[in-house]
Amino acid sequence: QPQDADQVQVACQKAACAIQWCLARRNQQEHLCEVYIDAWRRCRDQVLAKQEAGSGSASAAVAGRGES
């Protein structure tokens, strides 16, 4: 799992920086930065889904295609 976290960190760095920027300017109030947090979550989910499809069995790859 640490490797998964590294790939998410690299792929979603821009979204993570946007969260930090927002929080710094809005006195660390997360509810004011939900748009940025949601964007990071979508990025993370996409990266993890691609990893799962790429490293899984043929049936996982077929299931991944069905969701597109």
C-alpha positions in Angstrom: 0.0 0.0 0.0 2.8 2.5 0.5 3.5 2.3 -3.2 -0.2 3.1 -3.9 0.1 6.1 -1.7 3.2 7.3 -3.5 1.4 7.1 -6.9 -1.6 8.9 -5.5 0.7 11.6 -4.1 2.5 12.1 -7.4 -0.6 12.1 -9.5 -2.7 14.3 -7.2 -0.1 16.7 -6.1 -1.7 19.7 -7.8 -5.1 18.9 -6.1 -3.3 18.5 -2.7 -1.6 21.8 -3.0 -4.9 23.5 -3.9 -6.3 22.2 -0.6 -3.4 23.6 1.4 -3.7 26.9 -0.4 -7.4 27.1 0.3 -7.0 26.1 4.0 -4.2 28.6 4.5 -6.3 31.4 3.1 -9.5 30.4 4.9 -8.1 30.0 8.4 -8.0 26.1 8.2 -11.8 25.9 7.8 -12.3 22.7 5.8 -15.9 23.3 5.0 -14.8 26.4 3.0 -12.5 24.2 0.9 -14.8 21.2 0.1 -14.5 21.8 -3.6 -10.7 21.3 -3.5 -11.0 18.3 -1.1 -13.6 16.7 -3.4 -11.3 17.2 -6.4 -8.4 15.5 -4.5 -10.7 12.6 -3.6 -11.8 12.1 -7.2 -8.2 12.1 -8.3 -7.2 9.6 -5.6 -10.1 7.3 -6.6 -9.2 7.5 -10.3 -5.5 6.6 -9.5 -6.5 3.7 -7.3 -9.1 2.4 -9.8 -6.4 2.4 -12.6 -4.0 0.6 -10.3 -6.6 -2.0 -9.4 -7.6 -2.6 -13.1 -3.9 -2.8 -14.1 -2.8 -5.2 -11.4 -6.0 -7.3 -11.1 -7.1 -10.3 -13.0 -8.7 -10.2 -16.4 -12.1 -10.2 -14.8 -11.1 -7.0 -12.9 -10.1 -5.4 -16.1 -13.4 -6.3 -17.8 -15.3 -4.9 -14.7 -13.3 -1.7 -15.0 -14.3 -1.3 -18.6 -18.0 -1.8 -17.8 -17.9 1.3 -15.5 -16.6 3.7 -18.1 
